[in-house]
Amino acid sequence: MTVKGRPTSLDIAHLAGVSQPTVSRALRGNPMVNADTRRRILAIADQLNYKVDKNASNLRCQQSGTLALLFFEDPAPDDSLINPFFHSMMGSITRACARRGYDLLVSFQQLSDDWHADYEDSKKADGLILLGYGDYLQARTRLEQLVRQGTHFVRWGAALPDQPGIAIGCDNFQGGHAMTRHLLDGGRRRIAFLGDASPRYPEFRERYRGHVQALQDAGLGADAGLQVDAISSETAGGDAVRALLDAGVGFDAVFAASDLIAIGAMRALAARGLQIPADVAVGGFDDIPMAAMVAPGLTTVQQDTRAAGSLLVDTLIDAIRGQACGHHSLPVHLVARGSTTT
């Protein structure tokens, strides 16, 4: 199959027996083109070694062909100020964008900045992916503004009944339940929960709800004195454990709402001469790389960052193309290591 000169979309249309607009829609992945026709057009384009003129295509459809990934300032164990959990998420988002033919603009935002500025009107990007947002109650006003100005966006986080925009997240409730069940099965009965379980941090709140349900399933009540607020940082985890120890509160296990909190708690326990897991078992949430490197290795709840990245990108592109989109909750699974098992 050959054509004279550089192949064009008109050549593909002639060979495929369709119109040129149909070829253009198929090459952009427009869902209006049925699957069989799209496969035939893509096969012909591949045989002709046809390359889409991205700039010309974008001018016609008034889109940039770019998605923006916005990170938000977060306490971190290094100078990046990005939660380590999001590092692996960024890799999967980048791969998903490449697979869908989109460029990715990565931007670091301070929570004090006007990060809700309209990326679409400025033509920087066709839509936004938000990773982290700090205090949800403070961020909600800006999320609502994104909705009002018609910005296409998805965010990683808990799906709340009345929240603005689309959320992709993990099953935080099930993860909290699974971790507490694991600790209970190991004979622990006084389990401290470290993490802010208020509406300001809905992911932590769902993990706490799962924790409480697991206790109730085992015939145990939740002790309010064993829940200590903490943001996702090692410093906060250490402070929370020291507060319990200094107050003379007895506990034989810690369920931290994030791995960073858990690692801070482990270091504080070790500094007080307590053995892990002999004296206190410790579990976390996220399965960041550091979880497998600390000694003992941290038992944690693993989230599927590869599936998450693909789902964030695919959902955002669907929204940009006017398709109906909804929230998604991905399953999690527990990874047992030495911090809870001897």
Beta strands, then each sheet from edge to edge (+ up, - down):
strand 1: 66-72
strand 2: 103-109
strand 3: 127-131
strand 4: 153-156
strand 5: 166-170
strand 6: 191-194
strand 7: 227-228
strand 8: 253-256
strand 9: 281-283
strand 10: 300-303
strand 11: 328-330
strand 12: 332-335
sheet 1: 2+ 1+ 3+ 4+ 5+ 11+
sheet 2: 7+ 6+ 8+ 9+
sheet 3: 10+ 12-
end
